[in-house]
Amino acid sequence: MPVDYHCHTARCGHAQGTVEEYLRRARALGLEEVGFADHLPQYFLPPGRRDPGLAMAEEELADYVAEVLAAAAAGPGPAVRLGCEADYVPGREADLAAFLRAHPFDYVLGSVHYLDGWGFDNPAHRNGYATRDRGELIVTYFRLVQRAATSGLFDVLAHPDLIKKFGPRLPPGLTSLYEETVRAIKKADVCVEVNTAGLRHPVQEIYPTEEFLRLCRAHRVPVCLGSDAHRPADVGAGLEQAVALLREVGYREIALFRGRRRILREL
């Protein structure tokens, strides 16, 4: 297993474990690189409405950055990269850009977790699916992913078909929507994350679906790898399956990052 660029610590409020506990697990697995990507503060909400169970508090951000940078400097391996996961919220791009400029991130994962304020991937809000049309949700979601890609804020689009998290798997007939989305991603020159957390969620499938990933390959969209670990035991989980899927669809390289500069290495 080569790298895992999507690890969360207890700082994000809904994960467990410290930086060192994650690194201990990564060493045991023989990973070469580990990227920490805790959830950026909810910049799009007033301070009084921010949920400490979903993202770190603003006052914690500097400490998070310092802790990961200290781990990167301390060694021994694996190499440690400083990342973050940031929600894309239309109309708040300037606010997010200010957060990102203030810290020396190696990479930024862009995520869509909210549709008109509804946290569709939050188990506490899962009943929201019962009152919404799934087909419309899927289209709305992917159109927002397209906007995230073209915002210029992100290096990687995390779990790009997260809307399927609670199942069922995405229906057939979405090829044109996938194609539209992949073309937007390619034009923006951002990466797609192959994220194994779906294997641990009700959908029981890697993000993104194979059809979407094949289109990414056809359009030469680069990819990176992440487990979306929320506890040390999840580090590296499912990465062997992800690598096998990437090879099957024709990928031979994955993306790494240094100072928000993309580097391709052999898979």
C-alpha positions in Angstrom: 0.0 0.0 0.0 1.7 3.2 -1.1 0.1 6.3 0.5 -3.0 7.5 2.4 -3.8 11.1 2.0 -7.1 11.3 3.9 -6.7 10.8 7.7 -8.7 12.6 10.3 -7.8 13.1 14.0 -10.0 13.8 17.1 -9.7 17.5 16.3 -12.5 17.3 13.8 -14.9 16.3 16.5 -16.2 13.0 15.0 -13.0 11.1 14.7 -10.7 9.4 17.2 -7.0 9.4 17.8 -3.9 11.6 17.7 -1.5 12.3 14.9 1.1 10.0 16.5 -1.5 7.1 16.8 -2.2 7.4 13.1 1.4 7.4 12.2 2.1 4.4 14.4 -0.5 2.5 12.4 0.9 3.8 9.1 4.4 2.6 10.1 3.0 -0.9 10.9 1.5 -1.0 7.5 4.6 0.1 5.7 3.0 3.2 4.2 5.4 5.6 2.4 3.3 8.8 2.9 0.5 9.9 5.2 -1.6 13.0 4.7 -3.7 14.5 7.5 -6.8 16.2 6.2 -8.9 17.3 9.2 -12.0 19.3 8.5 -11.4 23.0 8.2 -13.5 25.2 10.5 -17.1 25.9 9.2 -16.1 29.2 7.7 -19.5 29.4 6.0 -21.5 29.6 9.3 -21.6 32.3 12.0 -19.4 31.2 15.0 -22.4 30.5 17.2 -23.8 28.0 14.7 -20.6 26.0 14.0 -20.8 22.4 15.1 -17.7 21.2 17.0 -18.8 17.6 16.2 -18.3 18.2 12.5 -15.1 20.3 12.1 -12.4 21.8 14.2 -12.9 25.2 15.9 -11.2 28.2 14.3 -8.9 28.6 17.3 -7.7 25.0 16.8 -6.5 25.4 13.3 -3.1 26.9 14.0 -2.4 24.1 16.6 -3.4 21.5 14.1 -1.1 22.9 11.5 1.8 23.1 14.0 1.2 19.5 15.2 1.3 18.0 11.7 4.3 20.1 10.7 6.1 18.9 13.9 5.4 15.3 13.0 6.7 15.9 9.5 9.9 17.2 10.8 10.4 14.6 13.5 10.5 11.4 11.6 11.0 8.5 11.3 8.8 7.7 8.3 6.4 7.6 6.7 6.6 11.1 5.2 3.9 13.3 6.6 1.9 15.8 4.5 -0.2 18.7 5.8 -3.6 18.8 4.2 -7.1 19.8 5.1 -10.6 18.9 4.0 -12.7 22.0 3.1 -16.4 22.2 2.3 -17.4 23.9 -0.9 -20.2 26.4 -0.3 -21.3 28.5 -3.2 -20.9 32.2 -2.6 -18.3 31.8 0.2 -15.3 31.2 -2.0 -13.5 34.3 -0.8 -13.8 33.3 2.8 -12.4 29.9 2.2 -9.6 31.3 0.1 -8.5 33.5 3.1 -8.3 30.4 5.3 -6.3 28.5 2.8 -3.8 31.3 2.2 -3.0 31.6 5.8 -1.4 28.2 6.2 1.3 26.1 4.4 -0.9 23.3 3.2 0.6 20.6 1.0 -2.8 19.9 -0.5 -6.5 20.8 0.0 -9.3 18.3 -0.4 -12.5 19.8 -1.6 -15.8 18.2 -0.5 -19.5 18.6 -1.0 -21.3 17.7 2.1 -24.2 20.1 2.0 -27.1 20.6 -0.4 -28.9 23.8 0.4 -27.7 23.5 4.0 -28.7 19.9 4.4 -25.8 17.7 5.5 -26.8 14.7 3.3 -24.0 12.4 4.5 -24.6 13.0 8.2 -26.3 10.0 9.8 -28.2 12.3 12.1 -29.9 13.9 9.0 -30.4 10.7 7.0 -34.2 10.9 7.2 -33.9 13.9 4.8 -33.8 11.5 1.9 -37.4 10.5 2.6 -38.7 13.9 1.6 -36.5 14.5 -1.5 -36.4 13.1 -5.0 -33.3 11.0 -5.3 -32.8 11.7 -9.0 -32.9 15.4 -8.4 -30.5 15.1 -5.5 -28.0 13.3 -7.7 -28.1 15.9 -10.4 -27.9 18.8 -7.9 -25.0 17.1 -6.2 -22.9 16.6 -9.3 -23.5 20.1 -10.5 -22.2 21.3 -7.2 -19.1 19.1 -7.6 -18.5 20.7 -11.0 -18.6 24.2 -9.3 -16.2 23.0 -6.7 -13.8 21.8 -9.3 -13.9 25.0 -11.2 -13.6 27.2 -8.1 -9.8 27.1 -8.2 -9.7 26.4 -4.4 -8.9 22.7 -4.4 -6.2 20.4 -5.4 -8.3 17.2 -5.1 -12.0 16.5 -5.1 -12.7 14.1 -2.2 -15.1 11.2 -2.5 -16.6 12.6 -5.7 -19.9 10.6 -5.6 -20.5 10.8 -1.9 -24.2 11.2 -2.5 -24.4 7.4 -2.7 -23.1 6.9 0.9 -26.2 5.5 2.4 -27.2 3.5 -0.7 -28.5 2.2 -2.9 -25.7 2.4 -5.4 -26.1 5.1 -8.1 -28.5 4.0 -10.9 -27.5 3.3 -14.5 -28.0 6.1 -17.0 -25.8 8.7 -15.5 -23.1 8.6 -18.1 -23.8 12.0 -19.5 -23.8 13.6 -16.0 -20.6 11.8 -15.2 -19.1 13.0 -18.5 -20.1 16.6 -17.8 -18.6 16.4 -14.4 -15.3 14.8 -15.5 -14.9 17.3 -18.3 -15.3 20.1 -15.7 -12.7 18.4 -13.5 -10.3 18.0 -16.4 -10.7 21.6 -17.5 -9.9 22.8 -14.0 -6.9 20.5 -13.7 -7.7 19.0 -10.3 -7.4 15.5 -9.1 -10.1 13.0 -8.1 -9.7 11.1 -4.9 -10.2 7.3 -4.9 -11.6 7.0 -1.4 -12.2 3.7 0.3 -14.6 4.9 3.0 -17.5 3.7 1.0 -16.5 0.2 1.6 -17.2 0.8 5.3 -20.5 2.6 4.7 -23.9 1.2 3.7 -23.2 1.6 -0.1 -20.2 -0.8 0.3 -18.5 0.6 -2.8 -15.4 2.7 -3.3 -15.9 6.4 -4.2 -16.1 7.0 -7.2 -18.0 4.3 -9.0 -16.0 2.4 -11.6 -17.9 4.0 -14.5 -17.0 7.5 -13.3 -13.4 6.4 -12.7 -13.1 5.0 -16.2 -14.2 8.4 -17.6 -11.6 10.0 -15.5 -9.0 7.8 -17.0 -10.2 8.4 -20.5 -9.9 12.2 -19.9 -6.5 11.8 -18.2 -7.7 13.1 -14.9 -5.0 12.4 -12.2 -6.0 10.5 -9.0 -4.9 10.2 -5.4 -5.6 7.7 -2.7 -7.3 8.0 0.7 -8.9 5.8 3.3 -10.9 8.7 5.0 -9.8 7.2 8.3 -11.6 8.5 11.3 -9.7 6.2 13.7 -6.2 4.8 13.6 -7.4 1.3 12.8 -8.8 2.6 9.5 -5.5 3.9 8.2 -4.8 2.2 4.9 -8.2 0.3 5.0 -9.3 -0.8 1.5 -6.3 0.7 -0.3 -5.3 -2.6 -1.8 -8.8 -2.8 -3.4 -8.5 0.8 -4.6 -5.1 0.1 -6.2 -6.5 -3.0 -7.9 -9.4 -0.9 -9.3 -7.1 1.8 -10.5 -5.0 -0.8 -12.3 -8.1 -2.4 -13.8 -9.3 0.8 -15.4 -5.8 1.6 -16.7 -4.1 4.0 -14.2 -0.4 3.6 -13.7 0.3 6.7 -11.6 -1.1 8.5 -8.6 -0.7 12.1 -7.4 1.3 13.2 -4.4 1.6 16.8 -3.2 4.3 19.2 -1.8 3.3 22.7 -1.1 0.2 22.4 -3.3 2.4 21.2 -6.2 1.3 18.0 -7.8 3.8 15.2 -8.3 3.0 12.0 -10.2 4.5 8.8 -9.1 4.3 5.2 -10.3 1.4 3.3 -8.8 
